[in-house]
Amino acid sequence: MTARIYCPTKNAMQSGMKNAHKWILEYIAEKGQSLDPLMGWSSSSDMDGQISLRFASKAEAVSYAKRNAIAYEVTEPKVRKIKLKAYADVFAYRG
C-alpha cells in the first residue's frame, strides 16, 4: 500500500498561513468506493483510507514512512507568488 505525503493548501477563507506548514501522510485507496443500495451512502472496504497522520515537517513524515516500511510518494507544495501592493493601489484609476 502506498502513502502520499503532502502539505495541504490553506483554506480559501483564510488570509494567514498559520496551519499551512504541516505535512500529512495518508494512504492512497487501492479500491474505489461503492454505493450502499439501501441508504445511498458511499462506503469502502479499505480501512487504511481513513488514516491521516500529521507531522510538523516533511523530514519527520518521510522518516516515519521509512521506519515502518511504508512505500510513499512526496508531493511538493506549489510556491506562492506574492505581489506587494500599496493600499492606495486598490483605489487607483487605471483607464
N, C-alpha and C positions, 0 to 999 in steps of 0.2 A: 504494500500500500504506500502510495506516495503522499507526502505532505507538502503544503505550499506555505512558504514564509514570505510575508509581505508587510508593508507599513500601510495602514488604512488611510484613506484620504479624509480630510476634515469634512465635517458636515456643512452643507450649504448654508445653514442658518448661523454658523459661527463666523466670527471675524478674526478670532485669535487662533493660535496654533498650539494650545496647551496640551491636548491629548493626541496630537498628530505625530508624535515621535516614538510611539510604542510599536512593537513588532508583534505580529500574530502568526502562530503556527496552527494550521488546520489541515485536516486530511481532505484529499480530493476524493469525491464519491466515485466508487467503482461501478455502482449500479444506479440507474435512474430511479426517480420517484414514481410510484404507482398511485392510481386514484382509487380511493375507497368507494366501492359501489353503493354502500348504504348512505353514508354521510357526505360523500363528495370531497373529503379531505385528502390531501396528498400525504403519502406515507412512504417509508423506505425500510428495507430490512438491513441496511448498512448502518450500524450503530456508531461507527467511527466518524461518520459525517457530523455528529453532534459535538465532537470535541474541538475546542478552540482554546489554545493556551496563549497567554500574553507574556511578553518579555520586554525588558527595558531597552535592549539593544539587539541588533542583528547578530552579533557575535554570540550572545547568550542563546539565541534560538538555534543557531547552527550547531553550537556545541551540544545542546540538548538532543538534537536530532542525531548527531554522530554518536553520542554516548548510548543512546537507546536503539541504534542501528535502524534508523528510520530513513528511507530514501526521501530526499527533499529537493525542491527547486525554489530558488530565491527570485522574487520579483522586486526589482529596484523601484523606488518611488520616482515619479517624474519631478523634475526641478521646476519650481515656480519662478516665473519672471516677474519681478516686482517693478512696477512703473511708479517712480516717485513723482508726485504731483503736489502742487501748492493748493490750498483751499480755494484760492481765487480762481483757479483754472476751472472750477465747477461752473462758475458764473460767466466765464469769458465768452465773448461773441466770436464765433468762427463762421463767417459768412461766405 
